[in-house]
Amino acid sequence: MAYDFNADDVFEMAEQLERNGAKFYRSAAEGTDDPSHKELLTQLADMEVQHEKTFADLRSELSAREKESTVFDPHGDAALYLRALVDTRVFFEKEVDTSSMREILKAAIEAEKDSIVFYLGMKEAVPEQMGKNRLDGIIKEEMGHVRLLSKELVKQK
């Protein structure tokens, strides 16, 4: 079954991605003994929490039209499908060498890039009248994450 999604669906996914990202960074922070790495990873987790709040705020500003269901879905299958995508495709549970800050940062950059690709694909599945233009803010936010992580990775050399 093919689905069109609305901006509300995508913002819900964005919030979940940020929760997954915070969990990833907190887990990595717990796995490292280096205090400076632990501090950075904790800050990154806190940033993800802030981004989740930002996306929740943006979501609350959506119009009724941007929240309308795009298909008849009495069992909520579309939401389950999206949740499964979010939980398995970006910041999924994977083995990361937490003794290596470089490896942690590389895994985080990969996850952030995956999230950008994911949102670009989702943008194609959201019709104009359902809030397609609102997704650019999410994409820009994720691009900022990649820049920040890349700068940190360069510092690790």
PyMOL commands that place a pseudoatom at each C-alpha (Angstrom):
pseudoatom trace, name=CA, resn=MET, resi=1, chain=A, elem=C, hetatm=0, pos=[0.000, 0.000, 0.000]
pseudoatom trace, name=CA, resn=ALA, resi=2, chain=A, elem=C, hetatm=0, pos=[1.374, 3.430, -0.960]
pseudoatom trace, name=CA, resn=TYR, resi=3, chain=A, elem=C, hetatm=0, pos=[1.013, 6.346, 1.425]
pseudoatom trace, name=CA, resn=ASP, resi=4, chain=A, elem=C, hetatm=0, pos=[1.214, 10.087, 1.175]
pseudoatom trace, name=CA, resn=PHE, resi=5, chain=A, elem=C, hetatm=0, pos=[2.202, 11.630, 4.464]
pseudoatom trace, name=CA, resn=ASN, resi=6, chain=A, elem=C, hetatm=0, pos=[1.580, 15.018, 6.005]
pseudoatom trace, name=CA, resn=ALA, resi=7, chain=A, elem=C, hetatm=0, pos=[3.962, 17.352, 7.817]
pseudoatom trace, name=CA, resn=ASP, resi=8, chain=A, elem=C, hetatm=0, pos=[2.573, 16.194, 11.162]
pseudoatom trace, name=CA, resn=ASP, resi=9, chain=A, elem=C, hetatm=0, pos=[3.636, 12.616, 10.385]
pseudoatom trace, name=CA, resn=VAL, resi=10, chain=A, elem=C, hetatm=0, pos=[7.142, 13.739, 9.507]
pseudoatom trace, name=CA, resn=PHE, resi=11, chain=A, elem=C, hetatm=0, pos=[7.512, 15.958, 12.572]
pseudoatom trace, name=CA, resn=GLU, resi=12, chain=A, elem=C, hetatm=0, pos=[6.429, 13.001, 14.705]
pseudoatom trace, name=CA, resn=MET, resi=13, chain=A, elem=C, hetatm=0, pos=[9.204, 10.970, 13.073]
pseudoatom trace, name=CA, resn=ALA, resi=14, chain=A, elem=C, hetatm=0, pos=[11.666, 13.812, 13.602]
pseudoatom trace, name=CA, resn=GLU, resi=15, chain=A, elem=C, hetatm=0, pos=[10.885, 13.825, 17.300]
pseudoatom trace, name=CA, resn=GLN, resi=16, chain=A, elem=C, hetatm=0, pos=[11.471, 10.061, 17.486]
pseudoatom trace, name=CA, resn=LEU, resi=17, chain=A, elem=C, hetatm=0, pos=[14.741, 10.368, 15.573]
pseudoatom trace, name=CA, resn=GLU, resi=18, chain=A, elem=C, hetatm=0, pos=[15.938, 12.947, 18.067]
pseudoatom trace, name=CA, resn=ARG, resi=19, chain=A, elem=C, hetatm=0, pos=[15.004, 10.638, 20.957]
pseudoatom trace, name=CA, resn=ASN, resi=20, chain=A, elem=C, hetatm=0, pos=[16.924, 7.827, 19.259]
pseudoatom trace, name=CA, resn=GLY, resi=21, chain=A, elem=C, hetatm=0, pos=[19.891, 10.155, 18.722]
pseudoatom trace, name=CA, resn=ALA, resi=22, chain=A, elem=C, hetatm=0, pos=[19.929, 11.195, 22.384]
pseudoatom trace, name=CA, resn=LYS, resi=23, chain=A, elem=C, hetatm=0, pos=[19.861, 7.542, 23.405]
pseudoatom trace, name=CA, resn=PHE, resi=24, chain=A, elem=C, hetatm=0, pos=[22.781, 6.801, 21.032]
pseudoatom trace, name=CA, resn=TYR, resi=25, chain=A, elem=C, hetatm=0, pos=[24.920, 9.628, 22.441]
pseudoatom trace, name=CA, resn=ARG, resi=26, chain=A, elem=C, hetatm=0, pos=[24.103, 8.797, 26.061]
pseudoatom trace, name=CA, resn=SER, resi=27, chain=A, elem=C, hetatm=0, pos=[24.976, 5.166, 25.479]
pseudoatom trace, name=CA, resn=ALA, resi=28, chain=A, elem=C, hetatm=0, pos=[28.264, 6.164, 23.829]
pseudoatom trace, name=CA, resn=ALA, resi=29, chain=A, elem=C, hetatm=0, pos=[29.003, 8.539, 26.737]
pseudoatom trace, name=CA, resn=GLU, resi=30, chain=A, elem=C, hetatm=0, pos=[28.478, 5.714, 29.211]
pseudoatom trace, name=CA, resn=GLY, resi=31, chain=A, elem=C, hetatm=0, pos=[30.881, 3.537, 27.235]
pseudoatom trace, name=CA, resn=THR, resi=32, chain=A, elem=C, hetatm=0, pos=[33.837, 5.907, 27.279]
pseudoatom trace, name=CA, resn=ASP, resi=33, chain=A, elem=C, hetatm=0, pos=[36.257, 6.565, 30.126]
pseudoatom trace, name=CA, resn=ASP, resi=34, chain=A, elem=C, hetatm=0, pos=[37.661, 9.808, 28.710]
pseudoatom trace, name=CA, resn=PRO, resi=35, chain=A, elem=C, hetatm=0, pos=[36.054, 12.727, 30.613]
pseudoatom trace, name=CA, resn=SER, resi=36, chain=A, elem=C, hetatm=0, pos=[36.277, 15.129, 27.660]
pseudoatom trace, name=CA, resn=HIS, resi=37, chain=A, elem=C, hetatm=0, pos=[34.638, 12.583, 25.335]
pseudoatom trace, name=CA, resn=LYS, resi=38, chain=A, elem=C, hetatm=0, pos=[31.953, 11.872, 27.924]
pseudoatom trace, name=CA, resn=GLU, resi=39, chain=A, elem=C, hetatm=0, pos=[31.260, 15.610, 28.217]
pseudoatom trace, name=CA, resn=LEU, resi=40, chain=A, elem=C, hetatm=0, pos=[31.018, 16.089, 24.435]
pseudoatom trace, name=CA, resn=LEU, resi=41, chain=A, elem=C, hetatm=0, pos=[28.734, 13.090, 23.991]
pseudoatom trace, name=CA, resn=THR, resi=42, chain=A, elem=C, hetatm=0, pos=[26.509, 14.255, 26.839]
pseudoatom trace, name=CA, resn=GLN, resi=43, chain=A, elem=C, hetatm=0, pos=[26.297, 17.702, 25.225]
pseudoatom trace, name=CA, resn=LEU, resi=44, chain=A, elem=C, hetatm=0, pos=[25.346, 16.075, 21.913]
pseudoatom trace, name=CA, resn=ALA, resi=45, chain=A, elem=C, hetatm=0, pos=[22.638, 14.065, 23.688]
pseudoatom trace, name=CA, resn=ASP, resi=46, chain=A, elem=C, hetatm=0, pos=[21.344, 17.266, 25.286]
pseudoatom trace, name=CA, resn=MET, resi=47, chain=A, elem=C, hetatm=0, pos=[21.290, 18.930, 21.860]
pseudoatom trace, name=CA, resn=GLU, resi=48, chain=A, elem=C, hetatm=0, pos=[19.169, 16.077, 20.526]
pseudoatom trace, name=CA, resn=VAL, resi=49, chain=A, elem=C, hetatm=0, pos=[16.717, 16.609, 23.406]
pseudoatom trace, name=CA, resn=GLN, resi=50, chain=A, elem=C, hetatm=0, pos=[16.559, 20.330, 22.537]
pseudoatom trace, name=CA, resn=HIS, resi=51, chain=A, elem=C, hetatm=0, pos=[15.976, 19.493, 18.869]
pseudoatom trace, name=CA, resn=GLU, resi=52, chain=A, elem=C, hetatm=0, pos=[13.152, 17.165, 19.864]
pseudoatom trace, name=CA, resn=LYS, resi=53, chain=A, elem=C, hetatm=0, pos=[11.534, 20.073, 21.721]
pseudoatom trace, name=CA, resn=THR, resi=54, chain=A, elem=C, hetatm=0, pos=[12.085, 22.343, 18.707]
pseudoatom trace, name=CA, resn=PHE, resi=55, chain=A, elem=C, hetatm=0, pos=[10.388, 19.839, 16.420]
pseudoatom trace, name=CA, resn=ALA, resi=56, chain=A, elem=C, hetatm=0, pos=[7.525, 19.428, 18.910]
pseudoatom trace, name=CA, resn=ASP, resi=57, chain=A, elem=C, hetatm=0, pos=[7.074, 23.210, 18.935]
pseudoatom trace, name=CA, resn=LEU, resi=58, chain=A, elem=C, hetatm=0, pos=[7.120, 23.352, 15.141]
pseudoatom trace, name=CA, resn=ARG, resi=59, chain=A, elem=C, hetatm=0, pos=[4.656, 20.488, 15.042]
pseudoatom trace, name=CA, resn=SER, resi=60, chain=A, elem=C, hetatm=0, pos=[2.295, 22.357, 17.368]
pseudoatom trace, name=CA, resn=GLU, resi=61, chain=A, elem=C, hetatm=0, pos=[2.292, 25.274, 14.900]
pseudoatom trace, name=CA, resn=LEU, resi=62, chain=A, elem=C, hetatm=0, pos=[1.038, 23.164, 11.994]
pseudoatom trace, name=CA, resn=SER, resi=63, chain=A, elem=C, hetatm=0, pos=[-2.310, 24.042, 10.501]
pseudoatom trace, name=CA, resn=ALA, resi=64, chain=A, elem=C, hetatm=0, pos=[-5.231, 21.634, 10.657]
pseudoatom trace, name=CA, resn=ARG, resi=65, chain=A, elem=C, hetatm=0, pos=[-4.722, 20.979, 6.937]
pseudoatom trace, name=CA, resn=GLU, resi=66, chain=A, elem=C, hetatm=0, pos=[-1.087, 19.998, 7.516]
pseudoatom trace, name=CA, resn=LYS, resi=67, chain=A, elem=C, hetatm=0, pos=[-2.251, 17.472, 10.115]
pseudoatom trace, name=CA, resn=GLU, resi=68, chain=A, elem=C, hetatm=0, pos=[-5.049, 15.885, 8.078]
pseudoatom trace, name=CA, resn=SER, resi=69, chain=A, elem=C, hetatm=0, pos=[-4.739, 12.208, 7.339]
pseudoatom trace, name=CA, resn=THR, resi=70, chain=A, elem=C, hetatm=0, pos=[-3.922, 11.603, 3.699]
pseudoatom trace, name=CA, resn=VAL, resi=71, chain=A, elem=C, hetatm=0, pos=[-5.415, 8.108, 3.521]
pseudoatom trace, name=CA, resn=PHE, resi=72, chain=A, elem=C, hetatm=0, pos=[-8.119, 6.067, 5.156]
pseudoatom trace, name=CA, resn=ASP, resi=73, chain=A, elem=C, hetatm=0, pos=[-6.151, 4.306, 7.878]
pseudoatom trace, name=CA, resn=PRO, resi=74, chain=A, elem=C, hetatm=0, pos=[-8.465, 3.140, 10.667]
pseudoatom trace, name=CA, resn=HIS, resi=75, chain=A, elem=C, hetatm=0, pos=[-5.848, 0.857, 12.224]
pseudoatom trace, name=CA, resn=GLY, resi=76, chain=A, elem=C, hetatm=0, pos=[-2.984, 3.372, 12.240]
pseudoatom trace, name=CA, resn=ASP, resi=77, chain=A, elem=C, hetatm=0, pos=[-0.851, 1.259, 9.911]
pseudoatom trace, name=CA, resn=ALA, resi=78, chain=A, elem=C, hetatm=0, pos=[0.854, 4.316, 8.396]
pseudoatom trace, name=CA, resn=ALA, resi=79, chain=A, elem=C, hetatm=0, pos=[2.063, 5.485, 11.797]
pseudoatom trace, name=CA, resn=LEU, resi=80, chain=A, elem=C, hetatm=0, pos=[3.336, 1.998, 12.619]
pseudoatom trace, name=CA, resn=TYR, resi=81, chain=A, elem=C, hetatm=0, pos=[5.152, 1.861, 9.291]
pseudoatom trace, name=CA, resn=LEU, resi=82, chain=A, elem=C, hetatm=0, pos=[6.814, 5.222, 9.925]
pseudoatom trace, name=CA, resn=ARG, resi=83, chain=A, elem=C, hetatm=0, pos=[7.792, 4.281, 13.471]
pseudoatom trace, name=CA, resn=ALA, resi=84, chain=A, elem=C, hetatm=0, pos=[9.384, 1.070, 12.190]
pseudoatom trace, name=CA, resn=LEU, resi=85, chain=A, elem=C, hetatm=0, pos=[11.344, 3.025, 9.585]
pseudoatom trace, name=CA, resn=VAL, resi=86, chain=A, elem=C, hetatm=0, pos=[12.575, 5.532, 12.130]
pseudoatom trace, name=CA, resn=ASP, resi=87, chain=A, elem=C, hetatm=0, pos=[13.538, 2.926, 14.685]
pseudoatom trace, name=CA, resn=THR, resi=88, chain=A, elem=C, hetatm=0, pos=[15.429, 0.735, 12.233]
pseudoatom trace, name=CA, resn=ARG, resi=89, chain=A, elem=C, hetatm=0, pos=[16.947, 3.038, 9.636]
pseudoatom trace, name=CA, resn=VAL, resi=90, chain=A, elem=C, hetatm=0, pos=[18.540, 5.889, 11.579]
pseudoatom trace, name=CA, resn=PHE, resi=91, chain=A, elem=C, hetatm=0, pos=[20.345, 5.662, 14.931]
pseudoatom trace, name=CA, resn=PHE, resi=92, chain=A, elem=C, hetatm=0, pos=[19.467, 2.000, 15.010]
pseudoatom trace, name=CA, resn=GLU, resi=93, chain=A, elem=C, hetatm=0, pos=[21.113, -0.289, 17.516]
pseudoatom trace, name=CA, resn=LYS, resi=94, chain=A, elem=C, hetatm=0, pos=[24.548, -1.067, 16.166]
pseudoatom trace, name=CA, resn=GLU, resi=95, chain=A, elem=C, hetatm=0, pos=[27.915, -1.935, 17.502]
pseudoatom trace, name=CA, resn=VAL, resi=96, chain=A, elem=C, hetatm=0, pos=[30.130, 1.111, 17.864]
pseudoatom trace, name=CA, resn=ASP, resi=97, chain=A, elem=C, hetatm=0, pos=[33.609, 1.018, 19.364]
pseudoatom trace, name=CA, resn=THR, resi=98, chain=A, elem=C, hetatm=0, pos=[32.996, 3.373, 22.283]
pseudoatom trace, name=CA, resn=SER, resi=99, chain=A, elem=C, hetatm=0, pos=[36.679, 3.339, 23.142]
pseudoatom trace, name=CA, resn=SER, resi=100, chain=A, elem=C, hetatm=0, pos=[37.287, 5.339, 19.957]
pseudoatom trace, name=CA, resn=MET, resi=101, chain=A, elem=C, hetatm=0, pos=[35.831, 8.825, 19.764]
pseudoatom trace, name=CA, resn=ARG, resi=102, chain=A, elem=C, hetatm=0, pos=[36.602, 8.844, 16.043]
pseudoatom trace, name=CA, resn=GLU, resi=103, chain=A, elem=C, hetatm=0, pos=[34.434, 5.755, 15.539]
pseudoatom trace, name=CA, resn=ILE, resi=104, chain=A, elem=C, hetatm=0, pos=[31.618, 7.218, 17.628]
pseudoatom trace, name=CA, resn=LEU, resi=105, chain=A, elem=C, hetatm=0, pos=[31.700, 10.454, 15.612]
pseudoatom trace, name=CA, resn=LYS, resi=106, chain=A, elem=C, hetatm=0, pos=[31.876, 8.591, 12.295]
pseudoatom trace, name=CA, resn=ALA, resi=107, chain=A, elem=C, hetatm=0, pos=[28.845, 6.497, 13.292]
pseudoatom trace, name=CA, resn=ALA, resi=108, chain=A, elem=C, hetatm=0, pos=[26.988, 9.651, 14.369]
pseudoatom trace, name=CA, resn=ILE, resi=109, chain=A, elem=C, hetatm=0, pos=[27.795, 11.423, 11.089]
pseudoatom trace, name=CA, resn=GLU, resi=110, chain=A, elem=C, hetatm=0, pos=[26.584, 8.385, 9.164]
pseudoatom trace, name=CA, resn=ALA, resi=111, chain=A, elem=C, hetatm=0, pos=[23.328, 8.380, 11.148]
pseudoatom trace, name=CA, resn=GLU, resi=112, chain=A, elem=C, hetatm=0, pos=[22.807, 12.115, 10.597]
pseudoatom trace, name=CA, resn=LYS, resi=113, chain=A, elem=C, hetatm=0, pos=[23.418, 11.734, 6.860]
pseudoatom trace, name=CA, resn=ASP, resi=114, chain=A, elem=C, hetatm=0, pos=[20.973, 8.826, 6.794]
pseudoatom trace, name=CA, resn=SER, resi=115, chain=A, elem=C, hetatm=0, pos=[18.408, 11.022, 8.501]
pseudoatom trace, name=CA, resn=ILE, resi=116, chain=A, elem=C, hetatm=0, pos=[18.883, 13.741, 5.855]
pseudoatom trace, name=CA, resn=VAL, resi=117, chain=A, elem=C, hetatm=0, pos=[18.362, 11.220, 3.059]
pseudoatom trace, name=CA, resn=PHE, resi=118, chain=A, elem=C, hetatm=0, pos=[15.341, 9.880, 4.922]
pseudoatom trace, name=CA, resn=TYR, resi=119, chain=A, elem=C, hetatm=0, pos=[13.798, 13.355, 5.236]
pseudoatom trace, name=CA, resn=LEU, resi=120, chain=A, elem=C, hetatm=0, pos=[14.511, 14.190, 1.604]
pseudoatom trace, name=CA, resn=GLY, resi=121, chain=A, elem=C, hetatm=0, pos=[12.679, 11.022, 0.636]
pseudoatom trace, name=CA, resn=MET, resi=122, chain=A, elem=C, hetatm=0, pos=[9.829, 11.832, 2.995]
pseudoatom trace, name=CA, resn=LYS, resi=123, chain=A, elem=C, hetatm=0, pos=[9.606, 15.303, 1.525]
pseudoatom trace, name=CA, resn=GLU, resi=124, chain=A, elem=C, hetatm=0, pos=[8.691, 13.672, -1.780]
pseudoatom trace, name=CA, resn=ALA, resi=125, chain=A, elem=C, hetatm=0, pos=[5.888, 11.780, -0.017]
pseudoatom trace, name=CA, resn=VAL, resi=126, chain=A, elem=C, hetatm=0, pos=[4.310, 14.923, 1.486]
pseudoatom trace, name=CA, resn=PRO, resi=127, chain=A, elem=C, hetatm=0, pos=[2.029, 16.865, -0.864]
pseudoatom trace, name=CA, resn=GLU, resi=128, chain=A, elem=C, hetatm=0, pos=[2.449, 20.667, -1.019]
pseudoatom trace, name=CA, resn=GLN, resi=129, chain=A, elem=C, hetatm=0, pos=[-0.857, 21.334, 0.725]
pseudoatom trace, name=CA, resn=MET, resi=130, chain=A, elem=C, hetatm=0, pos=[0.077, 18.945, 3.557]
pseudoatom trace, name=CA, resn=GLY, resi=131, chain=A, elem=C, hetatm=0, pos=[3.111, 20.961, 4.681]
pseudoatom trace, name=CA, resn=LYS, resi=132, chain=A, elem=C, hetatm=0, pos=[5.886, 19.844, 2.348]
pseudoatom trace, name=CA, resn=ASN, resi=133, chain=A, elem=C, hetatm=0, pos=[7.713, 23.185, 2.678]
pseudoatom trace, name=CA, resn=ARG, resi=134, chain=A, elem=C, hetatm=0, pos=[7.915, 22.790, 6.469]
pseudoatom trace, name=CA, resn=LEU, resi=135, chain=A, elem=C, hetatm=0, pos=[10.316, 19.864, 6.110]
pseudoatom trace, name=CA, resn=ASP, resi=136, chain=A, elem=C, hetatm=0, pos=[13.149, 22.118, 4.973]
pseudoatom trace, name=CA, resn=GLY, resi=137, chain=A, elem=C, hetatm=0, pos=[13.651, 23.230, 8.585]
pseudoatom trace, name=CA, resn=ILE, resi=138, chain=A, elem=C, hetatm=0, pos=[14.195, 19.643, 9.701]
pseudoatom trace, name=CA, resn=ILE, resi=139, chain=A, elem=C, hetatm=0, pos=[16.670, 19.016, 6.896]
pseudoatom trace, name=CA, resn=LYS, resi=140, chain=A, elem=C, hetatm=0, pos=[18.637, 22.186, 7.706]
pseudoatom trace, name=CA, resn=GLU, resi=141, chain=A, elem=C, hetatm=0, pos=[18.773, 21.205, 11.381]
pseudoatom trace, name=CA, resn=GLU, resi=142, chain=A, elem=C, hetatm=0, pos=[20.184, 17.781, 10.500]
pseudoatom trace, name=CA, resn=MET, resi=143, chain=A, elem=C, hetatm=0, pos=[22.736, 19.362, 8.153]
pseudoatom trace, name=CA, resn=GLY, resi=144, chain=A, elem=C, hetatm=0, pos=[23.868, 21.487, 11.094]
pseudoatom trace, name=CA, resn=HIS, resi=145, chain=A, elem=C, hetatm=0, pos=[24.416, 18.282, 13.065]
pseudoatom trace, name=CA, resn=VAL, resi=146, chain=A, elem=C, hetatm=0, pos=[26.669, 16.920, 10.312]
pseudoatom trace, name=CA, resn=ARG, resi=147, chain=A, elem=C, hetatm=0, pos=[28.729, 20.130, 10.274]
pseudoatom trace, name=CA, resn=LEU, resi=148, chain=A, elem=C, hetatm=0, pos=[29.170, 20.089, 14.048]
pseudoatom trace, name=CA, resn=LEU, resi=149, chain=A, elem=C, hetatm=0, pos=[30.112, 16.416, 14.150]
pseudoatom trace, name=CA, resn=SER, resi=150, chain=A, elem=C, hetatm=0, pos=[32.506, 16.830, 11.224]
pseudoatom trace, name=CA, resn=LYS, resi=151, chain=A, elem=C, hetatm=0, pos=[34.300, 19.655, 13.042]
pseudoatom trace, name=CA, resn=GLU, resi=152, chain=A, elem=C, hetatm=0, pos=[34.624, 17.433, 16.108]
pseudoatom trace, name=CA, resn=LEU, resi=153, chain=A, elem=C, hetatm=0, pos=[35.933, 14.585, 13.966]
pseudoatom trace, name=CA, resn=VAL, resi=154, chain=A, elem=C, hetatm=0, pos=[38.632, 16.851, 12.482]
pseudoatom trace, name=CA, resn=LYS, resi=155, chain=A, elem=C, hetatm=0, pos=[39.707, 17.780, 16.020]
pseudoatom trace, name=CA, resn=GLN, resi=156, chain=A, elem=C, hetatm=0, pos=[40.241, 14.090, 16.780]
pseudoatom trace, name=CA, resn=LYS, resi=157, chain=A, elem=C, hetatm=0, pos=[43.015, 13.674, 14.193]
for i in range(1, 157): cmd.bond("trace and resi %d" % i, "trace and resi %d" % (i + 1))
show_as sticks, trace
zoom trace
